[in-house]
Amino acid sequence: MNELYVLMRDSELVGVYTTHRKATQELILSTQKEGLTLRDYSFEFGVEFFTYVGALPSNLYCWEIQEVTPDNRV
């Protein structure tokens, strides 16, 4: 079974992609359009976390990319 990659922003679904590359491209394009800057990156329990900051330091956004296998229980 092929894996899928789920992209989330602040716990809201952005999209589901067939490759990690496509999910990462969507993340980069979306953050560039909004003028966000990467502040932190971490990888925990198979999930990538990206923290971006906006024009104001109080504008923090947490993006996540998680690999999932369809039709499998977690």
Steps between C-alpha positions, in 0.01 A plus 500: 500500500633843411546755773328837497626824654263717700575872525347689793514863609409575861312167524296570184532281193668673205524199270594137443782429253642191333864596556697675772636733234153626402404560864823689561455707184150604611638594843778714349275671244232579761745644751680708236172651376423612855852628564561259788846412630603158632586521868527136608494146359465174688430136423320301769331159477490506121351849473687804369419826680577841349450820698464813290479860618320783322572872488413531867686268739167404658383349169620140537380221273566129552508288184522120506573233242410146599541182298197270519409166349140492374259245642726416797414553862726724704 
